[in-house]
């Protein structure tokens, strides 16, 4: 009887000890997760512009850490915070881009007029944004497709054929080379200095090609992959000349926006072939050499926020109007649409197609729907090259 009782007591104690250990491990797991979440919130509040993926498991008194990040400072902060919390940390986050995986060609240049980019490395994945011919990209990783970052820091996946991969030195050489900027909304490069010759590719506004020379009414141009062709001079300008002449005032920018009236709305579109709402803003500003974040909710955080007064009397032409859902019932304000304010209670945006509309009920193009979801405005033009994420290409590291 004593033997049986002793066995029961021993078994109960063992079970209790195991239960206590499981409870302790759960507590430690949650503690480590809270530390990771805190670092992620601090260093990467917007997952669209960086990677901070962590995995860990407890191995006795050790915490085994694995994962990937594009943020070396976040990786160091995570290690320090875990150690300060009493964890014995094994391993580290892999820093992307990983040159062991990718080699030295961790940069590239878009090699087609408009490059469609997806949210995952799969044809079935949703399209997330677009990039333009001649635009530099940073290559983060590969999984059949390439995970790349555009100059506005947006992350997406592309087919390798869309990108001409380069080393940093090769990219710098491309960026320093004389270039032609396409200024036509849409056009073609030809195989000969004749519009009757075979086309090499189409081009859209904002495309950049290497400037190789002149021949009659054409510029001879080169592609990132070495192809050559001829662009009609009326369709573009040498980059240096274009930069000297381009204007950043509201009237000039709004006139460029009006050139896109009638262009169809396309989800994730950021080219003159088709634009979504934030893509319209981004494309219009890029026509003036200005880079702005990709999405409306990101654009809403730039420049100076302005609470709109009655009659729109405190707004200026060129301000961005932000639309969406107001904060209510404990839910935060949500931005889902954007456009340019033109003047006198009017605005231009992409919804169905690019169009100009009015907030004035007596106007024939009165837009009650968007007036009802209008949230606030932001003034961005005075802040070009004054704050991170709002710059001209010559001030953007991708173009150096």
C-alpha positions, 0 to 999 in steps of 0.5 A: 500500500505504501509503495502504491501511495508513494508512486501516486505521490511521485507521479502527481509531483512529476505531473505538477512539475511538468505543468509548471514548466509548460506554464513557465514556457508559455509565459516566456514565449508570450514575453518574447513575443511582446518584446518582438512586437514592441521592436516591430512597432518602433522600427517598422510601423508600416510593413509595406516598406520593410521586412521584420519576420521573427521566429523563435523557440525555447530550448531549455533556458535558451531562446533560439531566434531565426527570421529575416529583416531589412532593418539592421538597427531593428535586429540589434535592438531586438537582441539587446532587448531580449538579453536585457529581459534575461533571455539567453539568445541563440541565433540572429535574424538574417539581414536582407538582401542576403548576398550569399543568396543573391550574389552581388547583383542586389540592384536592378533597373526596370526593363519594360514600359510598365512593370506589374508588381504583385503582393506575393511570388505567384501569378494568382497574387493580387497586383500591388503597384507598378514600376516604370522603365528605367526605374532603379529597384533594390532586390531583397530576396528571390523565390522564383520571382524577385522581391524588390523595393521601389524608390518609394520603399514599397515592397512587391514581387516581380518576374525576373524577366522584368528587371535587368539585375545589376551590381551597385556599381553598375546601377550607379553607372546607369544613373550617371549616364545621359538619359532621355525622359519620356514626356508623352503620355504614351508612345513608341520606340522604333528600330530605325529612325522612322515611325514606319519601322518595327517598334522595339517597345511602347513607352509611357510618361516617366520612362527613362532610357539611355541617351545614345545620340541623335538622328534627324527627328529622333533620339537614339536610346538604349534599354537597361538590357542593351537593346537600342532604338529610336524615340521621336524627339517630340516624345521626350527630353534629355534628363538634364534639360528636363530637370531644368525646365520642370516646375514644382508649382501647383498650377503646373502639377494640376495641369499635368494631372488634367492631361490624364483625365479619362485615363481608366481607374486600375487597381494598383496602377501607377502609370499613364496606362491606368491609375488607382487614386493614389497611383494618379497622385504618384504618377502626376507628381513623378511627371514633375520628378517628385517621389511620394509614398505609394498608398493614400494612407501613406501619402496622408502622413506627409507634409502638413495636415490641414483640418478643412474649414467651411467653404474650403477657404484654408485650402490651396491648389495642389493640396491633397484631399484625403477621404475615408471613414471618420473615427467613431465607436472606438475605431480609428480614422481610416484613409481609403482615397486621395485626390488633388484639390484644384480650387473653388471647391473642386478637385481631381481624382481617379474613381472609375477614371480620372475626372474633375468634380465639385463639392458645390451642389449647384455644379453639374459635376457635384460629387455628394458621395466623396464630399460625405467621406472627405476627412482632411487635407495635407499640404505637400509641395512646400515639403519636397526634399524637406522630409523623408519619403517626399523627394525629387529623384536626384535626392533619392538614394536609388538614383545615385 
